[in-house]
């Protein structure tokens, strides 16, 4: 129980850092979930988070598990789609 109490302030600091980073994060420009390919908003409000200074939106929180297994793969997909959209 002491471990939980000792870790609580760290969790708050991590959340504060994430919310601060989200203000400066590169905006997610895609209209689909990078993991499932589902259109954002069809399954309710998208799950939005910041990963390495980049906003990521998923169709649902369940896709986060797959994203976390291979984040570089999905970030690459986002970057490729953004580059294609610029053309």
C-alpha positions in Angstrom: 0.0 0.0 0.0 2.9 2.3 0.7 4.1 1.8 -2.9 0.8 3.0 -4.2 0.8 6.1 -2.0 4.4 6.8 -3.0 3.8 6.4 -6.7 0.7 8.6 -6.7 2.6 11.9 -6.9 4.7 10.6 -9.7 1.5 9.6 -11.7 0.2 13.2 -11.2 3.5 14.6 -12.5 3.4 12.3 -15.5 -0.2 13.4 -16.3 0.8 17.1 -15.9 3.7 16.6 -18.3 1.5 14.8 -20.8 -1.1 17.6 -20.7 1.6 20.2 -21.1 3.1 18.3 -24.0 -0.3 18.0 -25.6 -0.6 21.8 -25.9 2.6 21.8 -28.0 1.9 18.5 -29.8 1.8 18.3 -33.6 -1.9 18.0 -34.6 -3.3 14.7 -35.8 -4.5 15.4 -39.3 -6.0 12.0 -40.3 -9.7 11.2 -40.2 -9.2 7.5 -39.5 -7.6 5.5 -36.7 -4.1 4.7 -37.5 -4.4 1.3 -36.0 -7.7 0.0 -37.2 -8.4 2.2 -40.1 -11.9 3.0 -38.8 -13.3 6.5 -39.4 -12.8 8.6 -36.2 -16.1 9.3 -34.4 -18.0 6.2 -35.6 -17.3 4.4 -32.3 -17.9 7.5 -30.1 -15.4 10.1 -29.2 -11.8 9.2 -30.4 -9.2 8.3 -27.8 -6.6 11.1 -28.0 -3.2 11.2 -26.5 0.3 12.6 -27.0 3.2 10.4 -28.1 6.7 12.0 -28.4 5.3 15.4 -29.1 2.7 14.3 -31.6 -1.1 14.1 -31.0 -2.5 10.7 -31.9 -6.2 9.8 -32.2 -7.5 6.3 -32.1 -11.1 5.1 -32.7 -11.2 3.6 -29.2 -8.9 3.0 -26.2 -8.7 -0.7 -27.1 -6.4 0.3 -30.1 -3.9 1.7 -27.6 -2.6 -1.7 -26.8 -1.7 -2.4 -30.4 -0.3 1.1 -30.8 2.0 0.6 -27.8 3.3 -2.7 -29.2 4.7 -1.0 -32.3 4.5 2.8 -31.9 7.2 3.5 -34.6 5.1 1.6 -37.1 2.0 3.7 -36.5 3.9 7.0 -36.3 5.5 6.2 -39.7 2.0 5.6 -41.1 0.9 9.0 -39.8 3.9 10.7 -41.3 3.4 9.0 -44.6 -0.2 10.0 -44.8 0.7 13.6 -43.8 3.4 13.8 -46.5 0.9 12.4 -49.1 -1.7 15.0 -48.1 0.8 17.8 -48.6 1.3 16.9 -52.3 
